[in-house]
């Protein structure tokens, strides 16, 4: 009796191999041939599941984003329903920073996509990378508004949320290039949140 193929699992195996290739050599290294060799499968099988390189790269990017979301959702879940906005934002931020080998590799992959978007790559467009930061801005904005007094003349929650997200990107870059240690960036993000949020 022929073995049934779990197509989602096979797609996951391929994007996982692509992540390893990109983390090691950048987006340019992620050819069908290199990913097939990393996954231990044929190029034809990758073509069957993804058709073209852009589809493979988009699926790989999505896999990284989904895994990152699951990491911070797990951290927030541990906090419980009564967590303060500060606790939620810190938990999400620390889950996204490259503080262990897995998140460090994912940060390298996302940095490769960002570089491709900046360089007018034929495979990755700037708008392909906008979704995750926008989601974080909306999430942080919602948290910041929870404990703020209504009726203020100017609501800065969204601006503050954007500053946190942009800071996370810069802090991540600092870890990736070796200018800051993992311990230093934990202290840095907590200092940032102290200044912006206090005990809210």
Secondary structure as GFF3:
##gff-version 3
##sequence-region A 1 200
A	DSSP	alpha_helix	7	25	.	.	.	ID=ss1
A	DSSP	three_ten_helix	27	29	.	.	.	ID=ss2
A	DSSP	alpha_helix	32	39	.	.	.	ID=ss3
A	DSSP	alpha_helix	43	50	.	.	.	ID=ss4
A	DSSP	alpha_helix	53	79	.	.	.	ID=ss5
A	DSSP	alpha_helix	85	96	.	.	.	ID=ss6
A	DSSP	alpha_helix	101	118	.	.	.	ID=ss7
A	DSSP	three_ten_helix	126	129	.	.	.	ID=ss8
A	DSSP	alpha_helix	130	146	.	.	.	ID=ss9
A	DSSP	alpha_helix	157	176	.	.	.	ID=ss10
A	DSSP	alpha_helix	182	197	.	.	.	ID=ss11
###
